[in-house]
Amino acid sequence: MARARDSLQSIAFQNCSVTKAASRCDFPKLYGLPYNQTALEVPVPPHVGPKLNGLKNRGCWDCAGCESKMLECVDGDIEYHGIEFAADVEYPTNGSSLTQESIIAGYMSKRANPNCDFVVFNFGLHDTATVGAAPEIFGEHLDYVCELLLRVYRSDNLLYMTSTYPKGTLQPAEWRNITSPAAIFGLNQESRRVMKTRNINVLDVATMSTFPVFQALYQDAVHVGSAQEAWYRSVAFSIFERSLHLWS
């Protein structure tokens, strides 16, 4: 999603600058809401992220490079919110135990412009570490994310993007049976079901990611080349095309 953001910026927005950014262990740097320190001392529940760096360093992202950013551009703004898991306790705040509650209900709801905002969201690749073997739990988590978003936006303002399939030959051995094509298939199926029940449109890129022209671009098991190459530019154009109905 971060690479899709960068590609979208390059093709559709002019003269952008980063005006706010969180650091890996400082969500409040962007969001302004302080951590609930008591909640950070509670053990991470089963089937919930974080699983790696954030498990050992509470209040941090697992991922380096997933940090949230705000970009202000001449033609509009782009906000990237790095919520890693469909159920995530990396950023608890007062009254919100989940990161998605803190960010969607605590931050996005205060800034929302329902007539202009277009929200594209995805979960799956990181969730294989928590619920890859239990897609029905992933569905429950994802449905709650949709509920939070629909308290702020109309369904027409939302677009869910399915997850690309990992390239197994490039996958580190310890992840091959976790972030696997089979696990992503199950989570994608569940996400399609949830979006149908919530009347949210889906940008279904999963099958397209298996095409040889895109398979040749994989830099590692999950990243399909750089933000300036064909995959992310294709995704960015698709997102931009879907958003035009709000601005026409």
Backbone torsions as a table, in degrees:
resi	resn	phi	psi	omega
1	MET	NA	-35.7	178.3
2	ALA	-65.1	-37.7	178.6
3	ARG	-72.3	-35.3	174.6
4	ALA	-63.3	-38.8	175.1
5	ARG	-58.5	-47.6	-178.4
6	ASP	-65.1	-37.6	178.7
7	SER	-69.0	-41.8	177.4
8	LEU	-59.8	-41.8	178.3
9	GLN	-59.7	-42.7	-173.9
10	SER	-71.6	-28.9	-175.6
11	ILE	-97.9	-20.5	-170.2
12	ALA	-125.9	-12.3	-175.0
13	PHE	-128.6	145.2	-176.8
14	GLN	-115.0	147.5	171.4
15	ASN	50.8	63.2	-178.7
16	CYS	-97.8	148.2	173.2
17	SER	-139.9	144.4	176.9
18	VAL	-76.7	118.1	-178.1
19	THR	-102.4	-19.9	177.0
20	LYS	-151.6	145.7	176.0
21	ALA	-154.7	140.4	172.5
22	ALA	-84.3	155.9	170.2
23	SER	-102.5	170.1	-168.8
24	ARG	-57.6	-31.6	-178.5
25	CYS	-119.7	27.2	-178.2
26	ASP	-146.0	76.2	173.8
27	PHE	-60.2	-43.4	-176.7
28	PRO	-60.5	-17.9	178.7
29	LYS	-57.9	-32.9	175.5
30	LEU	-98.8	-45.7	-168.8
31	TYR	-85.2	-20.2	175.8
32	GLY	80.8	-16.4	-178.2
33	LEU	-87.5	125.8	-178.3
34	PRO	-69.7	153.1	173.1
35	TYR	-61.7	147.5	164.2
36	ASN	-85.2	98.7	-173.6
37	GLN	-63.1	-33.6	177.5
38	THR	-63.3	-42.1	179.7
39	ALA	-64.2	-32.2	179.6
40	LEU	-68.5	-16.3	178.6
41	GLU	-90.0	-7.8	179.1
42	VAL	-80.5	134.6	178.6
43	PRO	-56.9	145.0	178.5
44	VAL	-67.6	126.5	-178.3
45	PRO	-66.8	162.1	173.9
46	PRO	-60.8	148.7	176.0
47	HIS	67.3	18.8	-177.1
48	VAL	-130.6	142.2	175.5
49	GLY	-83.7	161.6	10.3
50	PRO	-84.2	170.6	-178.9
51	LYS	-126.5	-17.3	-174.9
52	LEU	-126.2	-105.4	-177.0
53	ASN	-56.2	-42.5	-178.8
54	GLY	-70.8	-18.5	176.1
55	LEU	-76.1	-36.2	179.5
56	LYS	-85.7	-25.9	-178.4
57	ASN	-126.9	84.8	-172.8
58	ARG	-63.2	140.3	-175.8
59	GLY	92.4	5.3	-179.8
60	CYS	-115.6	154.2	168.6
61	TRP	-68.3	146.4	164.3
62	ASP	-62.7	-45.7	-169.2
63	CYS	-85.7	136.1	167.9
64	ALA	-93.7	120.4	-176.3
65	GLY	109.5	-3.2	178.8
66	CYS	-98.6	4.9	-174.6
67	GLU	-62.5	144.0	-178.6
68	SER	-68.4	146.8	178.9
69	LYS	-142.6	151.1	171.7
70	MET	-120.4	126.4	178.3
71	LEU	-116.8	128.6	174.9
72	GLU	-104.5	127.2	-175.8
73	CYS	-125.9	163.8	179.0
74	VAL	-59.5	-39.4	-173.7
75	ASP	-93.2	-0.2	-177.5
76	GLY	150.0	-179.5	-178.3
77	ASP	-113.5	151.9	173.7
78	ILE	-122.6	125.1	173.6
79	GLU	-114.4	131.1	176.7
80	TYR	-115.9	120.4	-178.6
81	HIS	-111.2	113.3	-175.5
82	GLY	-85.2	75.0	174.4
83	ILE	-94.4	113.0	-167.2
84	GLU	-77.4	-38.1	-173.1
85	PHE	-123.4	153.3	177.1
86	ALA	-65.2	-21.8	167.3
87	ALA	-134.8	120.8	-162.6
88	ASP	-147.4	129.3	178.7
89	VAL	-114.5	28.8	178.6
90	GLU	-68.4	-30.8	-174.2
91	TYR	-131.8	75.0	173.4
92	PRO	-80.6	141.4	175.9
93	THR	-129.6	174.4	-178.6
94	ASN	-59.4	120.3	-180.0
95	GLY	85.5	-3.2	-178.5
96	SER	-135.8	112.1	-179.3
97	SER	-85.0	-24.4	-177.3
98	LEU	-100.7	146.6	177.5
99	THR	-57.6	-42.0	-178.5
100	GLN	-65.4	-30.4	174.8
101	GLU	-68.6	-45.5	-179.7
102	SER	-60.2	-43.3	-174.0
103	ILE	-82.0	-46.2	-176.3
104	ILE	-76.7	-52.6	-177.3
105	ALA	-79.0	-36.6	-174.9
106	GLY	-84.9	-27.6	-175.3
107	TYR	-119.0	-58.2	-173.7
108	MET	-62.4	-37.6	-177.6
109	SER	-63.0	-27.8	-179.5
110	LYS	-80.3	-18.7	-175.6
111	ARG	-110.3	-4.7	-169.5
112	ALA	-64.3	140.2	169.2
113	ASN	-123.1	92.9	-172.7
114	PRO	-60.0	-19.4	180.0
115	ASN	-83.0	-16.0	-175.0
116	CYS	-124.7	-31.5	-172.6
117	ASP	-69.6	139.3	175.2
118	PHE	-129.2	121.1	-172.0
119	VAL	-112.1	119.3	176.4
120	VAL	-109.1	130.1	-176.7
121	PHE	-140.6	156.0	-178.1
122	ASN	-152.9	144.1	168.0
123	PHE	-139.9	158.1	175.4
124	GLY	150.8	-58.8	-173.3
125	LEU	-61.8	-43.5	178.5
126	HIS	-75.4	-30.2	-177.6
127	ASP	-67.3	-16.7	176.9
128	THR	-60.6	-25.6	179.6
129	ALA	-76.3	-18.1	-177.2
130	THR	-112.8	-39.7	-174.8
131	VAL	-135.3	20.4	-179.2
132	GLY	-59.2	-30.6	178.6
133	ALA	-92.5	2.3	-177.0
134	ALA	-139.2	69.3	-176.6
135	PRO	-59.9	-26.2	179.0
136	GLU	-66.7	-32.3	175.7
137	ILE	-72.1	-40.2	173.9
138	PHE	-55.6	-42.3	179.3
139	GLY	-61.4	-40.2	177.7
140	GLU	-64.4	-43.2	178.5
141	HIS	-62.9	-46.3	-177.1
142	LEU	-65.9	-37.5	178.3
143	ASP	-61.9	-36.7	178.3
144	TYR	-68.9	-37.6	174.3
145	VAL	-58.7	-44.3	178.8
146	CYS	-61.8	-40.8	178.4
147	GLU	-59.6	-44.7	178.7
148	LEU	-61.3	-44.9	-178.8
149	LEU	-65.7	-38.9	-177.5
150	LEU	-73.8	-12.8	170.7
151	ARG	-73.1	-19.7	-175.2
152	VAL	-108.3	-39.6	-172.3
153	TYR	-123.3	156.9	168.1
154	ARG	-72.5	157.5	179.5
155	SER	-62.5	-29.6	178.5
156	ASP	-65.6	-19.3	179.4
157	ASN	-86.3	-1.8	-172.6
158	LEU	-115.8	144.8	175.7
159	LEU	-142.3	122.5	177.1
160	TYR	-96.5	138.5	178.2
161	MET	-114.0	126.4	177.4
162	THR	-67.8	166.7	-176.2
163	SER	-91.6	140.3	174.3
164	THR	-66.4	152.0	177.0
165	TYR	-80.8	134.9	177.7
166	PRO	-69.6	152.1	177.5
167	LYS	-94.2	103.2	-170.7
168	GLY	-57.5	-33.3	-177.4
169	THR	-67.9	-19.5	179.1
170	LEU	-102.7	0.4	-176.2
171	GLN	-78.3	131.7	172.5
172	PRO	-56.9	145.5	-172.9
173	ALA	-55.4	-37.6	-175.2
174	GLU	-71.2	-14.1	-179.0
175	TRP	-106.8	-6.2	-171.9
176	ARG	-62.9	-33.5	179.6
177	ASN	-95.3	5.1	179.3
178	ILE	-110.7	-68.8	175.2
179	THR	-89.1	75.8	-174.4
180	SER	-109.8	160.4	174.2
181	PRO	-56.4	-36.8	179.9
182	ALA	-65.2	-41.6	179.1
183	ALA	-66.0	-43.0	179.1
184	ILE	-64.6	-38.4	177.3
185	PHE	-57.7	-46.6	-179.7
186	GLY	-63.7	-41.8	-179.9
187	LEU	-70.5	-36.7	176.0
188	ASN	-64.2	-42.2	178.1
189	GLN	-59.6	-43.5	-179.5
190	GLU	-66.8	-38.9	179.9
191	SER	-65.6	-38.0	177.5
192	ARG	-62.1	-41.0	179.7
193	ARG	-63.0	-45.5	-178.7
194	VAL	-62.8	-44.6	-178.0
195	MET	-65.4	-33.8	177.5
196	LYS	-64.8	-42.5	-179.5
197	THR	-69.5	-28.1	-178.9
198	ARG	-94.6	-0.3	179.3
199	ASN	59.1	42.5	177.7
200	ILE	-109.8	131.8	-179.7
201	ASN	-67.1	152.4	-177.9
202	VAL	-122.8	130.6	167.7
203	LEU	-95.7	101.5	-168.3
204	ASP	-94.4	88.2	-175.6
205	VAL	-94.2	-2.6	-170.6
206	ALA	-59.7	-54.3	-177.6
207	THR	-63.0	-39.3	-179.7
208	MET	-58.5	-31.2	-178.3
209	SER	-68.3	-13.8	179.1
210	THR	-89.0	-6.6	-178.6
211	PHE	-65.6	141.0	-177.1
212	PRO	-53.8	-37.2	-177.9
213	VAL	-61.9	-32.7	178.5
214	PHE	-90.1	-34.2	176.8
215	GLN	-57.2	-33.1	-179.3
216	ALA	-69.5	-15.0	-177.1
217	LEU	-91.0	-13.4	-175.1
218	TYR	-55.3	125.7	175.9
219	GLN	-86.5	-30.0	177.3
220	ASP	-148.1	-159.8	-174.0
221	ALA	-70.0	-23.8	-171.2
222	VAL	-128.3	-14.8	-177.7
223	HIS	-101.9	121.6	-172.7
224	VAL	-92.9	68.4	-179.9
225	GLY	81.1	-164.8	-178.1
226	SER	-90.6	170.9	-179.9
227	ALA	-64.5	-19.9	-177.4
228	GLN	-97.3	1.3	179.3
229	GLU	-94.1	177.0	-164.9
230	ALA	-60.1	-38.4	-175.1
231	TRP	-63.2	-56.8	-175.0
232	TYR	-69.2	-30.2	175.3
233	ARG	-67.9	-38.3	176.4
234	SER	-63.4	-43.5	177.8
235	VAL	-62.6	-44.9	-178.2
236	ALA	-63.0	-43.0	177.2
237	PHE	-61.4	-39.9	179.5
238	SER	-64.4	-42.2	177.4
239	ILE	-62.2	-45.7	-177.9
240	PHE	-63.1	-41.5	179.6
241	GLU	-62.9	-40.7	-179.9
242	ARG	-67.1	-29.1	-176.2
243	SER	-80.5	-16.6	-171.1
244	LEU	-62.6	-25.4	-178.2
245	HIS	-64.3	-24.5	178.7
246	LEU	-75.6	-26.1	-171.6
247	TRP	-108.7	-1.2	-178.1
248	SER	-91.4	NA	NA
